[in-house]
Amino acid sequence: MVETGTKENTIYVRVVKRVLGFLIALVATPFVAVAIAILGPMIYFEDKGPIFYNAPRVGKNGKEFKMYKLRSMKVNAPDLVMEDGSTYSAADDPRMTRVGTLMRKTSLDELPQIFNVLKGDMALIGPRPDLDREVELYQGEEGQKLLVKPGITGYAAVYGRNSLPWHDRLALDHFYVHHVSFPLDVKIFFRTFAVVFGQDGIYAEEEGEA
């Protein structure tokens, strides 16, 4: 169980967080649907591939689920990894389609995860979910990020994003799990817009880069 420190935080984590996330996702659904209607044909007509990429991810308590995304990579793109074992993320990623590059910069490819929130697989705010092969590389207490539902955005996502080494991001996830609260989630929620619009930390930095 997550140590939240107070009875109020426990109620927030177990009840209020889920209700608020569901309501916000419900309100956002029509806007997400419009975005998909616009981006869908652009994705399809670039290479005649599928619009969605239902990515397998590991959620709360290690339960696997399908995370919905708009496809940003070419069909049958290879699974590239960084030196630390995390998913490859760089500005020169050869797997990206043209419209995928635009979506990645603006995080529009993540919009369908609103439906994961409605289903209960994900929360609006929480640690970003990892692949099964990444979970196997967790060290020490890093696996405690699985004590809470993964989120569309989260603490590590707004304080460094992909520019941080993967294990540094996991350390931020660990911090979030043990300090989750309504004020912290509000701070993350609003900071997300600044990060997305500022296009901060989209790609991993090249080794040796300042």
N, C-alpha and C positions, 0 to 999 in steps of 0.2 A: 504494500500500500504506500502511496506517496505521502511523505511527511510534509504536510502543509503548515503545521505550526499552530493553527487555531481551528476551533470548531467552525467558524464562519468560512474559512478557506476550504475546509472539507466539504461543506454544503455547496460552496461555489463550484468546486471541481466536479462533484458528483451530480449536481442538478442544474444550477444556474448556467454554468458554462455550456452545457448541452442545449438547454432551451434557447439561450441567446444565439448560439451558433446556428441552430435550426431556423429560427425566425429571420436572421440576417440572410441566410442562404435562400430561404423561401422568397424574400423580397428581391434578392439579386437574380433569381432564376429567369425572369423575363428578359433582363438585360443580357444575361449570359446566352440565352437562346438566340437573341438577335445577333450577338457577336459570332456565334457558331454559324448562323445562317449566312453571314457575310464572308467569314473566313473559310468555311467548308468548301465552297466551289473553288476558291483560290488554291487550297491544298490539293484538291482532286485534280484539277486541270493542269497543274504543274507537271505531274508524272503519272496521273491516272491511278494513284494508290489510294488506300483507305484514308478517311478523314480523321479517324480516331486511332489512338494507340493506347490500348488497355494494358497498362504496365503492371506486372506483378510486383507488389511491395509487401514489406513486413510491418504489421500494425501493432496495436496494443497487445501485450502479453505474447508476442511472437506469432500472432495469427496472420496468415497471408491473406491479402485481398487484392482486388483489381483496382488500380488507381487510374482514373480517366484523364486522358490528356488529348489535346489536338496534336496530330502527328507533325513533328517539326523536322524529322529526319527522312532521308531517302528510304525507299522500300528495301527491306532486307539489309539494312545498315549493320556493320559488324559492331560487336560490343567492345569498345575501347575503354581502357582503364588508365588512371593516373598511377604514378609510382607508388603511392600509398594504398592503392587498391580501390580507391573511390572511382565513381563514374567519370569518364573523361569529359572535361568542360573547358574548352579553350576557344578563343576567337577564330582560330583557323581550322575548326572542326570540319573535316571534309564531308562528313555525313549529313550536314544540314542542307535543307532545300532553301531556295531564296525566300519564300514566305516563312519558312521555319526560322530563319535567321531573324526576321522581323519579330516574329512571335516570341522568340527566346529573349530578345532585348527588352520587350515590353511585358513579358510573363503572360501574354495572352494564351499561350498553349496550356497554362495551368487552370484556366477558367472552368473547364468541365468538372473539376474537383469539388465544385459546389454541390454536385449530385452525390459525391461521396459523403459530404457533410450531411445531406438530407437522409442518406441511407444509414448513417451512423458509423461508417468505416473510419471517418476522419473528423477532426474538429476544425473549426475555423482557424484556431491558433494552437500550435504545438510543434514539436520537433518534425522536421521534414523526414518522410519515410525513406528507408533504405531498401536496397535489393537484398535477397537472401544471402548472396555471396559476400556482401558487405557486412551483414550482421555477423557472419562467421569470423570476421576480422576484428570485432570489438575487443578492446583490452580493458582489464580492470573493471571499473564500475560503469563503463560506457553503455553497457546493455541496459542500464536503468532507464534509458530514454524510452524503452518499450513499456514502461509502467503507465504511460499515458497515451492517449490517442494521438497519432501524427496529425499535423496541421497543414493547411494550405500555405500559411506563413507562420513564422516563429521567431524565437529569440536569435538563433544563429542566422536566420534568413535576413534579418534586418541589421545585424551587427557583424558584417563581414561577408556574408553570403558565400559565393564560390571562391572569392579571393583569399579566404582563409584556408590553411591546410585542413584536411578532413578531420583529423583528430582534435584540432582546436575547435572545430564546429561541434564535434561530439561533446567536448568539455562544456560548451555553452548550452547544449541540449541538457546535459546533466544538471547544470545550474538551474535551468528553467524548471525541470521536473521537481526540484526541491524548493522552488520559490514561486511556483505558480500562484497567481492571485488575480483578482479583478483589475486592480490598478496596473499591474504589469501587462496583462492582456490588452488593456486599453492603449497603453503606451506602444505596444508592438503593432496593434491594429493601425494606428494613425501613422506610425513611422514607416509602415509598409508602403504607403502611398508615396512618401518622399523618396524612398529607396528605388521603387519601380520607376517613377517619373525621372529620377536622377540617373537611372541606369547604373546604379552603384553595384560593384562586386559581381557582375554577371558571369564573368569568366575567371577561371583559375589563372593565377599569374605564372608566367614562365619561370622556370628555375633560374635563380640568379637575378631575377628582376627586382628592382627596388620596390 
